[in-house]
Amino acid sequence: MLAGNRAVKAKVEQECNRIGSLVKACLMGGASREVALEELRAERAALKYKTMALTDLLAVFRAA
């Protein structure tokens, strides 16, 4: 339903790129690894809630 929406597609790509860069930072190690891990955990929690909200919103649109 939202797959054709350019704004949604751009936002998903932005989120994926941010997560990808955090994963790369974690894999590289070093002093920034712990910071990247904390940011990755925070992003995971935020994405969990965003996904639940989007699921609820799509259910409302389908019901209408």
N, C-alpha and C positions, 0 to 999 in steps of 0.2 A: 504494500500500500504506500509506503514511504520511499521505496527504492528508487522511484523516478524523480524524487524531489532533490534538486541540486544542493539546496542548503543543508539538508540532512546528510547527503552524501559527503559534502565538504566537511561537516562537523565530525562524522565518523572517521574520515581519513585523518583529520587533525588529531583526534583522540588516539587512533592507532599509531600515528607517527610519534606522539609523545610517549606512549607506552613502549614502543620499539626503542626509542633512544634511552629510556630508563633501563630497559633490559640489557642493552649494549653496555651501559655504564656499569651495571652489576657484573656482567661477565668479564669486563676488563680488570676489575679488582682495584686495588689501591685504596687510598684514603677516601675517595668519593663513593666507594662501594656501599658503605653503611648508609650514607645520605640517600643514595639512589634507591636502596632497599626500602627505606622509610617512605620515600616519595611513591614508590611502586605500591606499597601496602595502602597508602592513602588513596592513590588512584584506583586501586582495586575496589576499595570500599565505596568510593564515589560512583564508579561505573556500575556497581551492583545496584545502588539506589536509582541511578539514572535508567538502568534497564528495567527495573520494576515499575518506575513511573511511566516509561514509554509503553510497556506492556499494558498497563492499566488504561492509558490514553487510547491505545489502539482498540482495546476491548470496548470502550465507550463509542468510538467511531463506528465500529462494526455493528454495535447494537442499534445505532441511530438509523 
